[in-house]
Amino acid sequence: MGATVIGEDGVIDPAKRHLPWLSGPSPSAAVPAPAAVTLGVQVMDAGRPGARVVGIQVPGPGHAAGLVRGDVLLVFGTTRIDTAADLARAVARARPGSEVRLTVRHRGGGYQQLTVVPAVIT
């Protein structure tokens, strides 16, 4: 049994008002979201500039580049990394398969330039 509601703007379909997905495109018409680019690492804020690596997907782009747990990523390409969110934004803008230079501070204090190839991991 249905109901028709007449409001100031005319006829209102209560099902569409309270079940908004009824007015959207059908699931078959939905466009899939683009695959996310990744380095295959989990990072957190380093407490000072940088994003500290706390986990690495093996195999994965970060592992292949030589990143290890405890490394702090300071520069991704030409983007300075102050926080984990900065790294996430920089990686999201990267093209899969393109080489990117990283500046990394190792746990022991040494600095190194690495080359990583961001990828789509499924």
N, C-alpha and C positions, 0 to 999 in steps of 0.2 A: 504494500500500500504506500503510495507516495503522498507528498504534500507540496502545495504551492504556497509560497510566501510572497506577499506583495509588500515591498518596502518603498522608501522614498524614490529609489532609482528604478522602480518597476519590479518585474518578476525576479525572484531570487530562488535559485535551486539550492535548498539546504544541504543536499548531499555534497555538492561541489564546494559549498562554503565550509563545511566541517571535514570534508575528505578531499583536500586540495589535489591529491594525486589523480583524481578523476578528471580534472581539467587539463592535465599535462599530456605530453606525448605518450603514446603507448610504448612499452618496453622495447618492442621490436624496432621502433623508430628512433630510439635513443642512440646518440653518438657515443662510442666508447671514449673514455678519457685517454689522453696520450700516455704512453708508458713513461715512468719517471726515470730520469738519469740518476745514477748512483756511483759512489766510489766503493761501496761495499764495506763501509766502516760506520761504527756508532761513535758519536763524539758528545762531549759535554763542555760547558764553559771551563776554561783553564784557570779561572781566578785572576788572571791577568790577560793581556791580549793573547788570543789564540783559541783554538778548539782542540781539546785533549782527546786522543783516540782511546776509547775504552773497550772497543770490540772490533774485530776484523772478520769479515766473511772470507772463508777459504774454500775454494778459490774465489778471487774477486779482484777488481781493479786496484784497490789499495794494497792488498797483499802482494800482487804482482809488481807494484811500484816499489815495494820495500818498506811500507809503513808497518810499525809494530805498536803494540799497546804501550801507552805512555808518551808516544810522540805528540808534539803540539804543532798543529798546522797554523802557520803564520800568514802565508800568502798563497792564494790559489789563482794562478795566471797572473793578472795584474791587480787582483782584488786583495786588499789587506783584510785579514780575518781577525776580528776582535772577539767574536763570540761564536758559539755553535750555530746560531741562527744565521750569522754572516756566511758561514760555510755552506749551509743548506741552500741559501739564496744563490750563491755563486755556482754551486753544482747544478742547481735547477736550470741555470742559464747556459750551461755547457752543452756542446753538441756531442752526442755519443760517438765514440770512435776517434775523436780529435785529441791530440796530445796536449796536456796542460802541465806547466811547471808548478811545482810546489816548493815552498820554503818551509822546512821542518826543523824544530828544535827537539833534539833527542833528550831522553830522560837524564842522561849524563851531562847535558849542557851543550853538547856540540850542535852545530847547525849543518844542514845538508840541503842541497837542491835535488829533488826527485822529479821524475816525469811519470804522470799517471794518465791513463786513457779511460775517462768516464764511460760507463756502459749502461745498457738497459739489462737488468737481471730479471729473468722470469722464473 
